Amino acid sequence: MRRILSCQFNIDTACMDVEYDDGFVLSIYTPAVEDAVAHTMQQRSELDWLIYNDPLAYVELVMSGKSEEYLKAVTR
């Protein structure tokens, strides 16, 4: 199983850049994620908060495919 070495938001590309221990680099286009799973301004704000304050949690959330469940739980 690959481990994440680093992840950081690149404001120039609006991507979360993720580097794995095997050298694989992944870029997650954050506006596309928001368009797909965030249906309210509060949900978009929650994703934005994660991007800037806890990028690892954001990446793990997106990669697990449980973004919608998470957003429903935190924005009730």
N, CA, C and O of each residue as an XYZ file, in Angstrom:
304
protein
N       0.836     -1.180      0.000
C       0.000      0.000      0.000
C       0.881      1.244      0.000
O       1.863      1.327      0.739
N       0.524      2.184     -0.819
C       1.298      3.426     -0.908
C       0.995      4.334      0.263
O      -0.126      4.378      0.769
N       2.015      5.053      0.681
C       1.841      6.054      1.728
C       2.032      7.435      1.123
O       2.826      7.619      0.200
N       1.304      8.387      1.647
C       1.430      9.768      1.197
C       2.621     10.409      1.891
O       2.712     10.418      3.118
N       3.536     10.950      1.082
C       4.682     11.672      1.639
C       4.353     13.133      1.881
O       4.730     13.702      2.905
N       3.649     13.738      0.936
C       3.293     15.150      1.091
C       2.048     15.458      0.281
O       1.736     14.804     -0.714
N       1.349     16.483      0.750
C       0.224     16.999     -0.014
C       0.107     18.480      0.299
O       0.213     18.908      1.448
N      -0.112     19.240     -0.749
C      -0.239     20.678     -0.582
C      -1.099     21.242     -1.698
O      -1.137     20.712     -2.809
N      -1.786     22.323     -1.381
C      -2.648     22.978     -2.345
C      -1.819     23.932     -3.192
O      -1.072     24.754     -2.663
N      -1.954     23.818     -4.506
C      -1.280     24.703     -5.444
C      -2.307     25.722     -5.925
O      -3.171     25.403     -6.743
N      -2.212     26.933     -5.423
C      -3.211     27.961     -5.735
C      -3.182     28.361     -7.216
O      -4.194     28.817     -7.750
N      -2.044     28.197     -7.876
C      -1.940     28.560     -9.293
C      -2.738     27.631    -10.196
O      -3.245     28.062    -11.232
N      -2.854     26.362     -9.817
C      -3.568     25.387    -10.642
C      -4.891     24.950    -10.034
O      -5.661     24.236    -10.677
N      -5.168     25.372     -8.799
C      -6.349     24.965     -8.033
C      -6.373     23.455     -7.816
O      -7.437     22.839     -7.753
N      -5.176     22.871     -7.705
C      -5.053     21.432     -7.505
C      -4.399     21.121     -6.162
O      -3.550     21.865     -5.671
N      -4.821     20.004     -5.588
C      -4.147     19.459     -4.432
C      -3.117     18.482     -4.987
O      -3.480     17.464     -5.576
N      -1.840     18.787     -4.801
C      -0.763     17.942     -5.302
C      -0.354     16.955     -4.218
O       0.004     17.350     -3.108
N      -0.411     15.671     -4.547
C      -0.142     14.608     -3.591
C       1.040     13.793     -4.106
O       1.050     13.367     -5.260
N       2.036     13.579     -3.246
C       3.192     12.767     -3.611
C       3.216     11.527     -2.729
O       3.134     11.617     -1.504
N       3.332     10.353     -3.379
C       3.370      9.078     -2.672
C       4.807      8.599     -2.518
O       5.707      9.084     -3.204
N       5.018      7.644     -1.614
C       6.362      7.163     -1.314
C       7.024      6.424     -2.480
O       8.245      6.263     -2.487
N       6.243      5.974     -3.463
C       6.823      5.288     -4.620
C       7.121      6.252     -5.783
O       7.476      5.822     -6.880
N       6.972      7.555     -5.525
C       7.271      8.559     -6.540
C       6.073      8.999     -7.362
O       6.174      9.951     -8.137
N       4.948      8.331     -7.209
C       3.736      8.684     -7.941
C       3.230     10.033     -7.449
O       3.177     10.283     -6.245
N       2.861     10.897     -8.381
C       2.319     12.208     -8.036
C       0.907     12.312     -8.611
O       0.666     11.988     -9.774
N      -0.011     12.768     -7.775
C      -1.412     12.896     -8.147
C      -1.827     14.339     -7.942
O      -1.477     14.954     -6.935
N      -2.574     14.879     -8.894
C      -3.143     16.219     -8.739
C      -4.656     16.092     -8.747
O      -5.241     15.551     -9.686
N      -5.288     16.598     -7.686
C      -6.737     16.568     -7.569
C      -7.245     17.974     -7.866
O      -6.918     18.917     -7.146
N      -8.033     18.116     -8.911
C      -8.575     19.411     -9.301
C      -9.743     19.733     -8.374
O     -10.835     19.190     -8.542
N      -9.523     20.598     -7.413
C     -10.482     20.837     -6.342
C     -11.817     21.433     -6.807
O     -12.846     21.078     -6.232
N     -11.863     22.314     -7.809
C     -13.178     22.791     -8.255
C     -14.074     21.667     -8.785
O     -15.293     21.718     -8.623
N     -13.481     20.667     -9.411
C     -14.271     19.544     -9.920
C     -14.857     18.730     -8.767
O     -15.994     18.263     -8.844
N     -14.080     18.565     -7.706
C     -14.579     17.848     -6.533
C     -15.749     18.613     -5.926
O     -16.783     18.027     -5.606
N     -15.583     19.922     -5.768
C     -16.664     20.736     -5.204
C     -17.917     20.662     -6.072
O     -19.023     20.536     -5.546
N     -17.762     20.739     -7.374
C     -18.914     20.677     -8.270
C     -19.637     19.331     -8.164
O     -20.859     19.259     -8.294
N     -18.867     18.274     -7.928
C     -19.454     16.939     -7.887
C     -20.150     16.606     -6.570
O     -21.172     15.920     -6.569
N     -19.607     17.085     -5.451
C     -20.145     16.625     -4.165
C     -20.743     17.706     -3.273
O     -21.557     17.394     -2.404
N     -20.365     18.958     -3.462
C     -20.852     20.027     -2.590
C     -22.045     20.717     -3.248
O     -21.930     21.274     -4.340
N     -23.185     20.672     -2.572
C     -24.410     21.215     -3.155
C     -24.865     22.521     -2.509
O     -25.779     23.181     -3.003
N     -24.227     22.886     -1.411
C     -24.574     24.148     -0.745
C     -23.295     24.940     -0.483
O     -22.190     24.400     -0.545
N     -23.461     26.208     -0.194
C     -22.307     27.048      0.118
C     -21.612     26.560      1.394
O     -20.388     26.632      1.500
N     -22.381     26.070      2.351
C     -21.792     25.564      3.590
C     -20.915     24.345      3.307
O     -19.847     24.211      3.904
N     -21.339     23.464      2.420
C     -20.535     22.294      2.074
C     -19.265     22.708      1.340
O     -18.198     22.145      1.586
N     -19.368     23.678      0.449
C     -18.181     24.180     -0.256
C     -17.202     24.812      0.733
O     -15.989     24.636      0.619
N     -17.737     25.538      1.688
C     -16.879     26.159      2.700
C     -16.159     25.111      3.531
O     -14.994     25.296      3.886
N     -16.834     24.015      3.845
C     -16.206     22.937      4.608
C     -15.053     22.323      3.819
O     -13.987     22.064      4.377
N     -15.260     22.093      2.535
C     -14.173     21.556      1.708
C     -13.014     22.549      1.612
O     -11.849     22.157      1.683
N     -13.332     23.822      1.453
C     -12.276     24.843      1.400
C     -11.483     24.881      2.698
O     -10.260     25.016      2.679
N     -12.179     24.763      3.824
C     -11.485     24.756      5.107
C     -10.502     23.592      5.174
O      -9.367     23.760      5.620
N     -10.935     22.414      4.733
C     -10.046     21.246      4.736
C      -8.840     21.457      3.825
O      -7.717     21.102      4.183
N      -9.070     22.028      2.663
C      -7.975     22.256      1.716
C      -6.863     23.082      2.343
O      -5.684     22.757      2.205
N      -7.239     24.139      3.025
C      -6.236     25.055      3.576
C      -5.731     24.663      4.958
O      -4.598     24.997      5.304
N      -6.531     23.968      5.756
C      -6.159     23.696      7.136
C      -5.784     22.248      7.428
O      -5.039     21.983      8.372
N      -6.283     21.318      6.641
C      -5.965     19.909      6.855
C      -5.935     19.189      5.503
O      -6.806     18.370      5.209
N      -4.924     19.502      4.683
C      -4.890     18.932      3.333
C      -4.848     17.402      3.305
O      -5.414     16.791      2.398
N      -4.193     16.780      4.274
C      -4.148     15.321      4.306
C      -5.549     14.741      4.509
O      -5.915     13.764      3.855
N      -6.321     15.327      5.396
C      -7.698     14.860      5.608
C      -8.526     15.042      4.346
O      -9.356     14.191      4.025
N      -8.312     16.135      3.626
C      -9.027     16.374      2.367
C      -8.702     15.272      1.359
O      -9.600     14.694      0.747
N      -7.424     14.992      1.194
C      -7.007     13.968      0.227
C      -7.580     12.608      0.616
O      -8.109     11.895     -0.237
N      -7.483     12.247      1.877
C      -8.005     10.955      2.318
C      -9.517     10.871      2.120
O     -10.036      9.817      1.755
N     -10.219     11.969      2.357
C     -11.665     12.011      2.173
C     -12.031     11.818      0.702
O     -12.919     11.027      0.382
N     -11.364     12.525     -0.179
C     -11.649     12.430     -1.610
C     -11.291     11.038     -2.138
O     -12.052     10.446     -2.904
N     -10.147     10.527     -1.731
C      -9.703      9.227     -2.233
C     -10.562      8.078     -1.701
O     -10.673      7.040     -2.354
N     -11.166      8.250     -0.533
C     -12.018      7.192      0.022
C     -13.382      7.137     -0.664
O     -14.078      6.124     -0.595
N     -13.762      8.235     -1.327
C     -15.056      8.281     -1.993
C     -16.212      8.568     -1.054
O     -17.372      8.377     -1.419
N     -15.905      9.028      0.156
C     -16.953      9.277      1.147
C     -17.186     10.765      1.396
O     -17.644     11.154      2.470
N     -16.874     11.581      0.420
C     -17.012     13.028      0.568
C     -18.452     13.450      0.827
O     -18.709     14.287      1.693
N     -19.384     12.881      0.090
C     -20.790     13.273      0.254
C     -21.314     12.884      1.633
O     -22.045     13.654      2.256
N     -20.952     11.704      2.111
C     -21.374     11.275      3.448
C     -20.824     12.221      4.510
O     -21.536     12.618      5.433
N     -19.565     12.571      4.370
C     -18.921     13.487      5.316
C     -19.621     14.839      5.321
O     -19.931     15.379      6.383
N     -19.867     15.375      4.149
C     -20.499     16.697      4.055
C     -21.915     16.695      4.620
O     -22.329     17.668      5.250
N     -22.652     15.631      4.404
C     -23.992     15.537      4.968
C     -23.933     15.525      6.489
O     -24.768     16.138      7.154
N     -22.940     14.822      7.040
C     -22.824     14.712      8.501
C     -22.398     16.020      9.159
O     -22.899     16.357     10.232
N     -21.493     16.757      8.544
C     -20.973     17.972      9.188
C     -21.798     19.214      8.906
O     -21.592     20.241      9.554
N     -22.723     19.154      7.961
C     -23.492     20.356      7.628
C     -24.975     20.203      7.956
O     -25.809     20.870      7.344
N     -25.310     19.359      8.887
C     -26.709     19.201      9.305
C     -27.151     20.359     10.130
O     -28.300     20.400     10.570
